Amino acid sequence: MTFDVVFLGTGAAVPVPTRGTTSQFLDIHGHTYLIDAGEGVQLALRKNHKRFQKLRGVFVSHMHGDHVLGLPGLLSTMSLLGRKESLDVWGPPELGDWIRRTWKAIEAHMTFEVRFKTWSDTTPLVLLESEKYRLISIPVKHRIPCCGLKVEEHSLPWKLDGQKAAQAKLPFHVRQSLKRGESADFEGQTLDPSAWCSPPAAARSYVYSADTRPCASILEAAKGATVLYHDSTFSDADQIRAKSTFHSTTLEAARLANQAGVGTLLLGHISLRYRNLEELKTEASQFHARVEVAEDGMVWRVTSS
């Protein structure tokens, strides 16, 4: 089952050709979502050959321009291309009114319904509960109301021994129960799923911190996470600047990842003042073993190994 993140923009406030503003394309179990929509997101999606007409939803972390300015144009283009299916957009309370005013000003005609839904900036909130995964917003510590996002698998199926089940002539409903990890009655016996199936793969999770200072909510959400993408706008030498702007340093991100027992830490939202990305990685590696610096166009496969 797919669980990929494509980094469309990994830079801080100002976009440049090599590093755009924040946006990510999430593909989980064949369902696709957009995480933030910085300026130029349409071009980044096309450059990375990602079909945005089939998006199931868009998550907006906060109302700063480098996370949201690309959204009105993207939605308008989806309409121009004839989308009919409704779309969920999760974000702060101001988002819906701002988008509608923008559309009115440019006389955009929308061919599909955009359902604006508000996350909570005080408590984690389940935004979407699918059969085998969920999306959860996470309040974080920034200059304005802001939320990160946790994407996690759940209720993954057990792998049935098909040959053994066929030989025993197990009916469909019994097979389905076993694949859910449930015992099942068949011909006077209670079948244990462990005798007929291999256990499910370990559930994977991806945590996106958005713009934030290190905070307890992200630490809690990231506990045991497969991958954490954390705000790393500044190096440790600029920690005073990080505090005053409510961002994080590479060392702060790495300390949090280490405390949470994260599998892989991805450094993102990188300020343009840093040219040597290897130095940022080396700095963070002092506190966490598996560190990478996210770059535009990078595809990260969330794997349990």
N, C-alpha and C positions, 0 to 999 in steps of 0.2 A: 504494500500500500504506500502510495507516494506521500512524502512529507518534505517538501522542498521550499526554500525561501530564496527568491532572487532579489538581490540588492540593486534597486534602480537608482537610488541616490543615498550617499553615505556621508555627505559633508554637513558642516554647520551652516549657519545663516545665508552665506553668499554662494550661489552656484557658479561653477566654472566648468569648462568642457570636460575636464578629467574627473570631477567629483560634483555631482548634483546635490540638490537638497533632498530631504528625507522622503523616501517612499520605498515600499517593499511589496513584492508580489508573492503571495502565499498560495501554495498548492498542497492541500491536505486531502488525501483519499480521492483525488480527482476533482475536488471542489476548490474554486479559486476565490481569493479575497485580496483586497488592497489594504495595506497598512500605511496610513498617511499618504498625502498627495502633494508633495512639494512642486514648485514651479518646474515645468518641463516634463511632468510625469507621462504625458501622452507620447512624447518622442522617445522617452526611456523605455516604455512598454513596447513600442514598435521596434526599437533598436535591439531589444532582447527577445523579439519574436513571441511576445505574450499577447494572447487574444483577450482584450478587455471587455468585449461584448458579452462574454459568459460569466463575468464576475457575479458572485453571489452576494457580496457585501463589501462595504468600505468602512474601515475604522480610522477615525481622526482623533489623534491624541490631544490636541489643543489648538487654539486659534492663532498661534504665531504663523506668520506668512510662509516660512520655509517648510511648513508641514501641511499647508492647506491651499495655497494660491493656485495650485494646478487642478483643483477639484471642479470648479465651475466649468472650465473648458472641457475637461474630460467628460463630464456628464452631458454637456451640450453636444459633443462629438458623438457620444453613444446614441443620442437622440437623432442626430443627422444621419447616422448609419442605420436607423430604423429599429432600434431596440424597442420591444414591446413588454418584456418581462419586468415586473417591479423590482426595485433594488433597495436593500436595507443599508442605511448609512448611520453608523453610530458615532456620536461625538458630543461636544459640549452643548449647552442649551442654546447658545447664540448661533450655532452653525446653520440651522435650517432657515432662519430669517435672513441671514447674510447671503446664502445661496439664492434664495428666492428674490431678494432685492437685486442681486447681480443679474439674474435671468431677466427680470423686468426691465432693467436699464439697457440691456443689449437686445431686448425683444426676442429672447430665445423661445422656441416652441418645443416643448417636451412631449415626446411620444410615449413615455412610460412614467409610471408612478415612482417617485423617490420617497421612501419612508424614513424620515428622520427620527432617530431614537437616541435618547440621552443616556449616557453612562453616569455613574455616581462618582463624585470627587471626594467622597468620604468613606466609602466601603467597597470592597470587591463585589462585582456584579456579573452574573452569568448572562452574557449577551445572546448566546446561541447554544443550544444543546442539540447536537446531532446524535445519530445512533451510536457512533463510535468516537466522537470527539466533541469538544466544547471550546468556546471562546469566552474568556473572562477578562473584564477590564479591571485594572489595578490602580488605585489612586497613588500618585507620586508627588514628589516635593519639587515644585518649579515656581516661577514668578507669578504664574497665573494658573487657574485650575487646569489640571493635566492628568491623563491616565496612560499607563502602560497597558500591555496586552499579554495574556497567557493563553497559549494554544496547547491543549493537552488531549491525548488519546484516552479512551476508557472502554471498558467492556469489549475488548478485542476477542475474536473467536478462537476457540481451541481448534487444533488441526486434527480432523477425524482420520483414522486409518480406514480409507475407503475400501480396500480389499477385504479387511477383516469384517467391516460392516456389511459388505455385500455377501460374504460367505455365511454370515449369521442371519441374513435376510432382514436386517433392521428396517422397520418402516421409517418413512420420512420424518414424522413428528419425534420419534425417538432419536434419530440422528441429530435433529435440530437442537434438542435438549442437551445432548452430549456436547455439541459444538459450543453451546453457551456455558459449558462447565457445570451443568446441572445433572444430577442423577436421574435415571429414567427407568420406569418399570416396563419389562418385556418378558412375556411368557413365564410369569410367576417369579421373575428375578428382578432385583434392583441393580441396574448397571451403574458402575462407578465411572465417571468420565475419564479418570486417569488411566483406566485399563483400555480405553478405546481411542484416546486422543493424546496428542502432544500438547503440553501447556501453551498458552498463547505467548506471542512475543512480548517482550517488556514494553509497556506503554511509553511513548516518547512525548517530550514536551519542549516547547519553545517559548521563551520569555523575552519580550521586547520592552525595554525600560522606558522608552520615550525620553524626553528631556527631563533630567532630574538630578538632584543631589542624592547621594546614597541614603536610603531610607528603609525603615523596618518593613514596609509593605512589599517592596521589591525583594528584600531578603527573604521574607516568608514565601512569596510566590515562587522564588527561584530555588527553593530547597529541593535538591535532587534533580533539578531540571537537566535535560539533555543538553540544551544550548541556551545561553543567555547572551542577548545582544544588549550591551549596556552603553549609555551615554559616556563617552570618553573624549569630550571636547578638548580637554587640555592635558598637557603633561604635568608631572608632579611639580616642576619648576614654576608653573603658573597656577598653583593651588589657590592663591588669594583671589585671582581673577575668576576661577571656577566657583568659589563660594559666593562672590558678589553677583554673579550672573545666574546662580542656581543651576549650575552644570556640575559634572564630575570630572575627575582626573583619571588617567589610566591606572594609577596605583589604587585609587579608591574603588574603581570598578573591579580590579583584581582581588582586593581584600574581600569585597562583598561576595564575589564568585567563589572564593576559597571557603568563606564561612558557610555559604549555602550548599557546598558540595556539588557545584555545577560541573557537568562533563566538559563542555567547551565554552570558553568566553570569547565573544566577538566584540572587538572595540569598534564603536561607530560614532557618528555625528562628529567627525574629526574637523578641527579648525584648520583653515587653509594656511595658517602660519607654520604648520609642520610639513616639511618636505620629506624627511627621512622616516618612513613608516616603520622601518625595522627597529629604530630606536624606541618607538612607542611600544612595540611588541616586547622588546627586551626589558623595558621598564616594568610592564605588567607581569612578565614572566617571573619576576622576583617573588610574587605571591600566589601565582596560579600556574599549574603545569601546562595546560593546553590553552593557548591564546593565539588568536589570529586577528589581524586588522581587516575589517570589512572594506571592500572596494567596489565601486560601481561595476555592475555586470557579473559579479561573483554569484555563483549558484551554490547554496549550502544545503546539502542533503542531511536532514536530521535523522541520524541513525543511533540505535541503542548501543552499538558497540563502541 
